């Protein structure tokens, strides 16, 4: 959505881009511990609890999504605009441009972004242990 709605994107929409970009910037700037405490009410609404590994999933999703969005946006921004213009001149639809031109050209940077995002989530799981998530080395016990 960020790529498509930016000023020189496939479907420019300044309002949508400003809202998405601002939301991502605000969520990324929160320290993880403060974010963890501030979304306790949301976590209780979604999971019925504010502690445990299920509640930590909500927290990890909220904390890692803006990081991943920015990583993927930066990877896609590296695509040569001339490729997109060439695809448009051949009559490609927006979806064809995204899936057959942009994502193919940005694949290496997207894979790097995925690896960094996985590392980021693993780092966050250690802090999520503070709310009873157990961290990386925790074993899940199954009640019988």
Buried (B, 14 or more C-beta within 10 A) or exposed (E): BBBBBBEEBBEEBEEBBEEBBEEBEEBBEBEBEEBBEEBBEBBBEBBEEBBBBEBBBBBBEBBBBBBBBBBBBEBBEEBEEEBBEEBBEEEBEEEBBBEEBBBEBBEEBBEEBBEEBEEBBEEBBEBBBBBBBBBEEEEEEEEE
